[in-house]
Amino acid sequence: MKALLLALALAGLAPVQCASDPPAARRLEDTPAEALWHLAGRFEAEGEDDARRTTLRELLERYPASREAGWARDALEDPAPSGGERSR
């Protein structure tokens, strides 16, 4: 019984973790999908269309539910690169 009371007391001291993600402006790191999207933009700026398309396909395959996947899908359907990164 004492062990149970001790466990409950210690559980009350544990920090509470929030399950939601912080807003994009407060995050310190990009999500993997964001990182791939930015990498594809860099390849586009450097004129590396094959690398850009490969990166966009990888983004779609690994993170199909991300908002960047929708942008990647649109970018892959466009036959010519737009000349710059899409804004968020």
N, C-alpha and C positions, 0 to 999 in steps of 0.2 A: 504494500500500500504506500509506503514511504517513497519507493522508487517511482511509482505512478505520479504522486504529488510533485516530486522533484522534476520529473520529465515535463509535466504540465507547466510548472513554474519557469523552467528554462525555455520552453516553447514560447512563452509570453514575452521573453526577452529578445527573441530572434527578430531581426529586422523584417519588415513587411515588404515584399517585392511587388512592384506594379507590373501587371502583365502587358500593358500597352506600350507601344513604342513612343518615344518623345517626338515632338514635331521636327520636321526636317531642319529647321533653323537652329535647333538646340542640340542636334546630334553631332558627335565628334567625328564620325566616320560614315562613309557611304555604305549603302547596302551592296551586296555583290551585283545585283542587277544594275544599280546606278553606276557602279564602277565599270561594268562592261559597256554600258551605254556611253559613258564618257570616253572610254578607250576607243570605241567605234568612231566617235566624233573626232578624236585625234587622228585616227587613221584616215578619215575623210579629209581633214585639213591638210594632211601630208600627201594626198593623192594616192593612197594605198587602198584602192577600192576592193581588191580581193580580200585583204585583211579585214577591212570594214565589214564586208558581207559575212565572212566567216565568224567574226565576233558577234554580229547581230543574230546569226543562226544559233550560236552557242547560247546567247542570252535567251532566245525563244525556247530552246531545248531545256535549259536548266531552270529557268524562272518564268514559266508560261503564265502564271497568275499575276505577275508584277505589272505595274503601270508602264514600265519601260518595254515590256514585251509587246504591248500594243503599238508603241512608237516604232519598235524594231520591225514589227510586221508591216506597218505602213512604209517604213523606209526601204524594206526589201521589195515591196511591190512597185516602188518608184524606180524606173529604169536608170535614172541619173541621180547621183548624189546632189543634195541641195546646196552644198558649199558651206555648210556650217552646222553646228550642233543645234538641236531642237531645244528650246527653253523648257524649263519645268513648269 
